[in-house]
């Protein structure tokens, strides 16, 4: 591919470099903010060499090239536009004025949680490995690998410690990331997160038992009792506390003299926020978090396969809007409380949706006679099976519409099936075929069957709907 030539043509098709406000790229897509979207020649961009799809979302215009290619095209466009130092956050900020309140809220959650996903995924996958080692009957009848080979017991315990660390100290990760979004000092926020998981506090996972027995430890300050309870694995309490910390810090800097700023601002910000966290914010938001997690699990458990089918049906449309990022916070909370929740039901359903998108794209790829479409559909379909659906969804399925309809129907069918077997994940990972390692050991078989249902149902339905669409075209011609 002649990358400089592709970049020059693309800039023209986007309305010229003066129409481009911001430019960056992620793993597969160019991300742009433009002055006037009406100047974009979408038909020309569709036929441009290397383009696998295009779409508009949350105030951004995105062009899919695929991994490897996007870096080269971006590099050439950056030379033309002079926007080489921009990040995806800069693009998002430039397009933020076009977002509604819901989109801004979802984007805010995404900005906070996406950076910490690698740590959560690492811990989650290690937890999956630990589960494989200790699950009885998985490889040896009536025994786990640890039972059969006692010499690896300490190795399993070591892995378990590594796996738990990101969840035990989750408030520190969230506080550090959230403070960047809220405008506070991330290291001061990390100190607040450390305060919330201090070893002198009652472990957050032991709170329910202590509450039942009436043995919750307290600080007795002039007759006022404050519960000495930690927030290990919590999400909502640390989010609210970090927001308050950032606002207090910013407010203090407005009237504290600069000569005393480094001394008084951190001291007062941490002390005031710490008091508010343990007296008001923590207890209140912890209860909300419990209600949210319990409510979602109740809905999943009580609605049965109908609830699973509905969630599977709407998951891909949520991806289109970007609202699926809001599920990350819920999933982390479900996994942090895994002893109560049993794991995340969201991850397996997301995997069914991803497999379905891959099946739809592959069905198109194997049947189309359009060489360019075939070249996009087959690789993007395989990528979707591995957990990355954007190229398949935006480059093929949404463009043709009938594969997308087939995919959400296939996802609904498979999600209904895995819900019947109460399939849950004990970790986060790639929501697709590699996600097997993230599933509870006893749920692996129905998970695999669910993926087969998602793929086969979608593949066949895509062929049927494709034949129907072609018949209509022939009749209208």
C-alpha positions as CSV (number, residue, x, y, z in Angstrom):
1,X,0.0,0.0,0.0
2,X,1.2,3.5,-0.8
3,X,0.6,5.0,2.6
4,X,1.4,8.6,1.8
5,X,-1.0,8.5,-1.2
6,X,-3.7,6.9,0.9
7,X,-3.2,9.6,3.6
8,X,-3.4,12.5,1.1
9,X,-6.6,11.1,-0.4
10,X,-8.2,10.5,3.0
11,X,-7.4,14.1,4.1
12,X,-9.2,15.4,1.0
13,X,-12.2,13.1,1.6
14,X,-12.4,14.4,5.2
15,X,-12.9,17.9,3.9
16,X,-9.3,19.0,3.9
17,X,-6.9,19.4,6.8
18,X,-8.7,22.6,7.9
19,X,-11.7,20.5,8.7
20,X,-9.8,18.2,11.0
21,X,-9.7,19.4,14.6
22,X,-8.0,16.4,16.2
23,X,-6.3,13.2,15.0
24,X,-5.1,10.0,16.8
25,X,-5.4,6.3,16.5
26,X,-6.0,3.2,18.6
27,X,-5.1,-0.4,17.7
28,X,-7.3,-0.6,14.6
29,X,-8.9,2.8,14.0
30,X,-8.1,6.4,13.1
31,X,-10.0,8.6,15.5
32,X,-10.9,12.1,14.4
33,X,-12.8,15.1,15.5
34,X,-14.0,17.3,12.6
35,X,-15.4,20.8,12.3
36,X,-18.2,19.9,9.8
37,X,-19.2,16.3,9.3
38,X,-21.2,17.2,6.1
39,X,-17.9,17.8,4.3
40,X,-16.9,14.1,4.7
41,X,-17.2,12.1,1.5
42,X,-18.2,8.8,3.1
43,X,-18.7,6.9,-0.2
44,X,-15.2,7.8,-1.4
45,X,-13.7,6.8,2.0
46,X,-15.6,3.4,1.7
47,X,-13.8,2.7,-1.5
48,X,-10.4,3.9,-0.4
49,X,-7.7,1.2,-0.3
50,X,-7.2,-0.4,3.1
51,X,-10.5,1.0,4.6
52,X,-12.4,-1.7,6.4
53,X,-15.2,0.5,7.7
54,X,-16.2,3.9,9.1
55,X,-18.6,5.2,11.8
56,X,-19.5,8.1,14.0
57,X,-19.8,7.7,17.7
58,X,-19.7,10.0,20.8
59,X,-18.7,13.1,18.7
60,X,-15.9,11.2,16.9
61,X,-15.5,10.1,13.3
62,X,-13.6,6.8,13.1
63,X,-12.1,5.0,10.1
64,X,-11.1,1.3,10.5
65,X,-7.9,0.2,8.8
66,X,-6.8,-2.7,11.0
67,X,-3.8,-3.2,13.2
68,X,-0.4,-2.4,11.6
69,X,-1.9,-0.4,8.7
70,X,-3.5,2.2,10.9
71,X,-0.2,3.2,12.4
72,X,1.3,3.8,8.9
73,X,-1.7,5.8,7.7
74,X,-1.8,7.9,10.9
75,X,1.9,8.6,10.6
76,X,1.5,10.1,7.1
77,X,-1.7,12.0,8.1
78,X,0.1,13.5,11.1
79,X,2.7,14.9,8.8
80,X,0.1,16.5,6.6
81,X,-2.0,17.9,9.4
82,X,0.7,18.6,12.0
83,X,-1.2,16.8,14.7
84,X,1.4,14.2,15.6
85,X,1.4,14.9,19.4
86,X,-2.3,14.2,19.9
87,X,-3.8,11.3,21.9
88,X,-7.1,9.6,21.8
89,X,-8.1,11.6,24.9
90,X,-7.4,14.8,22.9
91,X,-9.7,13.6,20.1
92,X,-12.4,12.6,22.7
93,X,-12.1,16.1,24.3
94,X,-12.5,17.8,20.9
95,X,-15.6,15.8,20.1
96,X,-17.1,16.0,23.7
97,X,-19.2,19.0,22.9
98,X,-21.3,16.8,20.6
99,X,-22.0,14.2,23.3
100,X,-25.2,14.1,25.4
101,X,-25.1,13.6,29.2
102,X,-25.3,9.8,29.0
103,X,-22.5,9.6,26.4
104,X,-20.4,11.9,28.6
105,X,-21.0,9.7,31.7
106,X,-20.1,6.6,29.8
107,X,-17.0,8.2,28.4
108,X,-16.0,9.3,31.9
109,X,-16.3,5.7,33.2
110,X,-14.4,4.5,30.2
111,X,-11.6,7.0,30.7
112,X,-11.2,5.8,34.3
113,X,-11.5,2.0,33.9
114,X,-9.9,1.3,30.5
115,X,-6.4,2.2,31.7
116,X,-6.6,-0.3,34.7
117,X,-8.0,-3.2,32.6
118,X,-4.5,-4.7,32.0
119,X,-4.0,-5.1,35.8
120,X,-7.5,-6.5,36.2
121,X,-7.0,-8.9,33.3
122,X,-3.6,-10.1,34.6
123,X,-5.1,-10.8,38.0
124,X,-8.2,-12.4,36.5
125,X,-6.3,-14.8,34.2
126,X,-4.0,-15.8,37.0
127,X,-7.1,-16.5,39.0
128,X,-8.2,-18.7,36.1
129,X,-4.9,-20.6,36.2
130,X,-5.3,-21.1,40.0
131,X,-8.8,-22.4,39.5
132,X,-7.5,-25.0,37.0
133,X,-4.9,-26.2,39.5
134,X,-7.3,-26.6,42.4
135,X,-10.5,-27.7,40.5
136,X,-11.3,-31.4,41.4
137,X,-12.0,-33.7,38.6
138,X,-11.0,-31.4,35.8
139,X,-8.1,-33.6,34.6
140,X,-8.0,-36.4,37.2
141,X,-11.2,-38.1,38.4
142,X,-12.0,-37.1,42.0
143,X,-8.7,-35.1,42.4
144,X,-7.3,-31.7,41.6
145,X,-3.8,-31.2,40.2
146,X,-2.7,-29.9,43.6
147,X,-4.1,-33.1,45.2
148,X,-2.4,-35.3,42.7
149,X,0.9,-33.4,42.9
150,X,1.4,-31.9,46.3
151,X,4.7,-30.4,45.3
152,X,2.9,-27.6,43.3
153,X,0.7,-26.6,46.3
154,X,2.9,-23.6,47.1
155,X,3.0,-22.7,43.4
156,X,-0.8,-22.6,43.4
157,X,-0.8,-20.4,46.5
158,X,1.8,-18.1,45.0
159,X,-0.4,-17.7,41.9
160,X,-3.4,-17.1,44.0
161,X,-1.6,-14.3,45.9
162,X,-0.6,-12.7,42.6
163,X,-4.2,-13.0,41.3
164,X,-5.8,-11.4,44.3
165,X,-3.5,-8.4,44.5
166,X,-5.2,-6.2,41.9
167,X,-8.6,-6.8,43.5
168,X,-7.4,-6.4,47.1
169,X,-5.8,-3.1,46.2
170,X,-8.4,-2.1,43.6
171,X,-9.2,1.3,45.3
172,X,-5.6,2.4,44.7
173,X,-5.8,1.6,41.0
174,X,-9.2,3.3,40.6
175,X,-8.2,6.4,42.7
176,X,-5.0,6.9,40.7
177,X,-6.9,6.7,37.4
178,X,-10.0,8.6,38.5
179,X,-8.0,11.5,39.8
180,X,-6.6,12.2,36.3
181,X,-10.1,12.5,35.1
182,X,-11.3,14.6,38.0
183,X,-8.3,17.0,37.8
184,X,-6.6,16.0,41.2
185,X,-3.1,14.9,42.1
186,X,-3.0,11.1,41.2
187,X,-0.4,10.4,43.9
188,X,-2.6,12.1,46.6
189,X,-5.5,10.0,45.3
190,X,-3.4,6.8,45.5
191,X,-2.7,7.7,49.1
192,X,-6.5,7.9,49.7
193,X,-6.9,4.5,48.1
194,X,-4.2,3.1,50.4
195,X,-6.0,4.6,53.3
196,X,-9.2,2.7,52.3
197,X,-7.4,-0.7,52.2
198,X,-5.1,-0.1,55.2
199,X,-4.4,-3.4,57.1
200,X,-5.5,-1.9,60.4
201,X,-9.0,-1.8,59.1
202,X,-11.5,-4.6,59.1
203,X,-11.2,-6.4,55.7
204,X,-14.0,-5.2,53.4
205,X,-15.0,-8.8,52.6
206,X,-15.5,-9.5,56.3
207,X,-17.9,-6.7,56.8
208,X,-21.1,-8.6,56.3
209,X,-20.1,-11.3,58.8
210,X,-19.0,-8.7,61.4
211,X,-22.3,-6.8,60.9
212,X,-24.3,-9.9,61.6
213,X,-22.3,-10.8,64.7
214,X,-22.2,-7.2,65.9
215,X,-18.4,-7.1,66.0
216,X,-17.6,-4.2,63.7
217,X,-14.5,-2.3,65.1
218,X,-14.9,1.5,65.6
219,X,-12.9,4.6,66.3
220,X,-14.5,6.3,69.3
221,X,-13.8,10.0,68.9
222,X,-15.4,12.1,71.7
223,X,-18.2,9.7,71.9
224,X,-18.8,9.6,68.1
225,X,-18.2,6.1,66.6
226,X,-16.7,5.7,63.1
227,X,-16.6,2.2,61.7
228,X,-13.0,0.9,61.0
229,X,-13.9,-0.9,57.8
230,X,-11.8,-1.3,54.7
231,X,-13.0,-1.1,51.1
232,X,-11.0,-3.9,49.5
233,X,-12.5,-4.7,46.0
234,X,-14.8,-1.7,46.1
235,X,-15.6,0.5,43.2
236,X,-18.3,3.1,43.9
237,X,-16.9,4.3,47.3
238,X,-13.5,5.1,45.9
239,X,-14.9,6.8,42.8
240,X,-17.0,9.2,44.9
241,X,-14.2,9.7,47.5
242,X,-11.6,10.5,44.8
243,X,-14.0,13.0,43.2
244,X,-14.4,14.8,46.6
245,X,-10.7,14.7,47.1
246,X,-10.0,16.4,43.7
247,X,-12.6,19.1,44.3
248,X,-11.3,19.8,47.9
249,X,-7.7,19.9,46.6
250,X,-8.6,22.3,43.8
251,X,-10.6,24.5,46.2
252,X,-7.9,24.7,48.8
253,X,-5.3,25.8,46.2
254,X,-7.4,28.8,45.5
255,X,-6.9,30.5,48.9
256,X,-3.9,28.8,50.5
257,X,-0.8,30.9,49.9
258,X,1.7,29.3,47.5
259,X,4.4,29.3,50.1
260,X,2.2,26.9,52.2
261,X,0.5,25.1,49.4
262,X,2.8,22.0,49.4
263,X,2.4,21.7,53.2
264,X,-1.2,22.4,53.9
265,X,-3.1,21.4,50.8
266,X,-2.2,17.6,50.9
267,X,-2.6,17.5,54.6
268,X,-6.1,19.1,54.7
269,X,-7.3,17.4,51.5
270,X,-6.4,13.9,52.8
271,X,-7.7,14.6,56.3
272,X,-11.0,16.1,55.3
273,X,-11.7,13.5,52.5
274,X,-10.6,10.7,54.8
275,X,-13.1,11.8,57.5
276,X,-15.9,12.2,54.9
277,X,-15.1,8.8,53.4
278,X,-15.3,6.8,56.6
279,X,-18.3,8.7,58.1
280,X,-20.6,9.4,55.1
281,X,-19.3,8.5,51.6
282,X,-18.0,5.0,52.3
283,X,-21.0,3.5,54.2
284,X,-23.6,5.1,51.9
285,X,-21.9,4.1,48.6
286,X,-21.0,0.7,49.9
287,X,-24.7,0.0,50.5
288,X,-25.6,1.3,47.0
289,X,-22.9,-1.0,45.5
290,X,-24.3,-4.0,47.4
291,X,-27.8,-3.2,46.1
292,X,-26.6,-2.7,42.5
293,X,-24.7,-6.0,42.5
294,X,-27.4,-7.9,44.3
295,X,-30.0,-6.4,41.9
296,X,-28.2,-7.4,38.8
297,X,-27.6,-10.9,40.1
298,X,-31.2,-11.2,41.1
299,X,-32.3,-10.1,37.7
300,X,-30.0,-12.6,36.0
301,X,-31.0,-15.4,38.3
302,X,-34.7,-14.7,38.4
303,X,-35.3,-13.7,34.8
304,X,-33.7,-16.9,33.6
305,X,-33.0,-17.6,30.0
306,X,-35.4,-14.7,28.9
307,X,-33.2,-12.2,30.8
308,X,-30.1,-13.8,29.3
309,X,-31.5,-13.7,25.8
310,X,-32.5,-10.0,26.2
311,X,-29.0,-9.1,27.4
312,X,-27.4,-11.0,24.6
313,X,-29.7,-9.3,22.1
314,X,-28.9,-5.7,23.2
315,X,-25.2,-6.2,23.9
316,X,-23.9,-5.4,20.4
317,X,-26.1,-2.3,20.1
318,X,-24.6,-1.2,23.4
319,X,-21.1,-1.6,21.8
320,X,-22.2,0.7,19.0
321,X,-23.0,3.5,21.4
322,X,-20.0,2.8,23.6
323,X,-22.2,2.2,26.6
324,X,-20.6,-1.3,27.1
325,X,-17.7,0.5,28.8
326,X,-20.0,1.2,31.7
327,X,-20.2,-2.6,32.3
328,X,-16.6,-2.7,33.3
329,X,-17.2,-1.1,36.7
330,X,-20.1,-3.5,37.3
331,X,-18.0,-6.5,36.3
332,X,-15.1,-5.5,38.5
333,X,-17.5,-5.3,41.5
334,X,-19.0,-8.7,40.7
335,X,-15.6,-10.3,40.5
336,X,-14.4,-8.5,43.7
337,X,-17.4,-10.0,45.5
338,X,-17.0,-13.4,43.8
339,X,-17.6,-15.3,47.0
340,X,-21.2,-13.9,47.0
341,X,-21.9,-13.3,43.3
342,X,-20.2,-16.4,42.0
343,X,-18.5,-14.3,39.3
344,X,-19.5,-12.2,36.3
345,X,-22.4,-13.1,34.1
346,X,-21.7,-10.2,31.8
347,X,-18.4,-11.6,30.4
348,X,-19.9,-14.8,29.0
349,X,-22.8,-13.0,27.4
350,X,-20.3,-10.5,25.9
351,X,-18.4,-13.5,24.5
352,X,-21.5,-14.9,22.9
353,X,-22.1,-11.5,21.2
354,X,-18.6,-11.3,20.0
355,X,-18.6,-14.9,18.6
356,X,-21.9,-14.1,16.8
357,X,-20.4,-11.0,15.2
358,X,-17.5,-13.1,14.0
359,X,-19.8,-15.8,12.6
360,X,-21.8,-13.2,10.7
361,X,-18.7,-11.7,9.1
362,X,-17.3,-15.1,8.2
363,X,-20.6,-16.1,6.6
364,X,-20.4,-12.9,4.4
365,X,-16.7,-13.6,3.6
366,X,-17.3,-17.1,2.5
367,X,-20.3,-16.3,0.3
368,X,-19.5,-12.9,-1.3
369,X,-17.9,-12.5,-4.7
370,X,-16.7,-9.0,-3.9
371,X,-12.9,-9.4,-3.5
372,X,-12.5,-6.3,-1.3
373,X,-15.4,-7.3,1.0
374,X,-14.1,-10.9,1.3
375,X,-10.7,-9.5,2.2
376,X,-12.3,-7.5,5.0
377,X,-14.9,-10.0,6.2
378,X,-12.7,-13.1,6.7
379,X,-9.9,-11.5,8.7
380,X,-12.3,-9.3,10.8
381,X,-14.5,-12.4,11.5
382,X,-11.5,-14.3,12.8
383,X,-10.5,-11.3,14.9
384,X,-14.0,-11.1,16.4
385,X,-13.8,-14.8,17.4
386,X,-10.8,-13.7,19.4
387,X,-12.6,-10.9,21.1
388,X,-12.2,-7.8,19.0
389,X,-15.4,-7.1,17.1
390,X,-15.0,-3.5,15.8
391,X,-13.7,-4.4,12.3
392,X,-16.3,-7.1,11.8
393,X,-19.2,-5.1,13.3
394,X,-18.5,-1.7,11.6
395,X,-16.7,-2.9,8.5
396,X,-19.1,-5.6,7.5
397,X,-22.1,-6.4,9.6
398,X,-23.6,-2.9,10.1
399,X,-22.8,-1.9,6.6
400,X,-24.8,-4.8,5.2
401,X,-27.3,-4.7,8.1
402,X,-28.6,-8.3,7.6
403,X,-25.5,-9.9,9.1
404,X,-25.8,-7.6,12.2
405,X,-29.5,-8.7,12.6
406,X,-28.4,-12.3,12.4
407,X,-25.6,-11.7,14.9
408,X,-27.8,-10.2,17.6
409,X,-30.3,-13.0,17.1
410,X,-27.5,-15.6,17.4
411,X,-26.1,-13.9,20.5
412,X,-29.6,-13.9,22.1
413,X,-30.0,-17.6,21.4
414,X,-26.6,-18.5,22.8
415,X,-27.0,-16.2,25.8
416,X,-30.3,-17.8,26.7
417,X,-28.5,-21.2,26.6
418,X,-25.6,-20.3,28.9
419,X,-28.0,-18.5,31.3
420,X,-29.9,-21.8,31.7
421,X,-26.6,-23.3,33.0
422,X,-25.7,-20.2,35.1
423,X,-22.4,-19.8,33.3
424,X,-20.2,-17.1,35.0
425,X,-16.6,-15.9,34.6
426,X,-14.2,-15.9,37.5
427,X,-11.9,-13.4,35.7
428,X,-11.8,-10.9,32.9
429,X,-10.0,-11.6,29.6
430,X,-10.7,-11.7,25.9
431,X,-14.4,-12.2,25.4
432,X,-14.3,-14.9,22.8
433,X,-12.5,-18.2,22.3
434,X,-9.6,-17.3,24.5
435,X,-12.1,-16.4,27.2
436,X,-12.3,-20.1,28.1
437,X,-9.6,-19.6,30.7
438,X,-11.6,-16.9,32.4
439,X,-14.7,-19.1,32.9
440,X,-15.4,-21.0,36.1
441,X,-14.0,-24.5,35.7
442,X,-17.4,-26.1,36.1
443,X,-18.9,-23.9,33.4
444,X,-16.4,-24.4,30.6
445,X,-18.4,-27.1,28.7
446,X,-21.7,-25.1,28.5
447,X,-19.6,-22.0,27.6
448,X,-18.0,-23.8,24.6
449,X,-21.4,-25.2,23.6
450,X,-22.8,-21.6,23.8
451,X,-20.0,-20.4,21.5
452,X,-20.9,-23.1,19.0
453,X,-24.6,-22.1,19.2
454,X,-23.7,-18.4,18.7
455,X,-21.5,-19.2,15.7
456,X,-23.7,-21.8,13.9
457,X,-27.0,-20.0,14.5
458,X,-25.6,-16.7,13.3
459,X,-23.7,-18.2,10.3
460,X,-26.8,-20.0,9.0
461,X,-29.1,-17.1,9.7
462,X,-26.7,-14.8,7.8
463,X,-26.8,-17.1,4.8
464,X,-30.6,-17.2,4.9
465,X,-31.0,-13.4,5.3
466,X,-28.3,-12.8,2.6
467,X,-30.2,-15.0,0.1
468,X,-33.4,-13.1,0.9
469,X,-31.7,-9.8,0.4
470,X,-30.2,-10.8,-2.9
471,X,-33.6,-12.1,-4.1
472,X,-35.2,-8.7,-3.3
473,X,-32.4,-6.9,-5.2
474,X,-33.0,-9.2,-8.2
475,X,-36.8,-8.6,-8.1
476,X,-36.4,-4.8,-7.8
477,X,-33.9,-4.8,-10.7
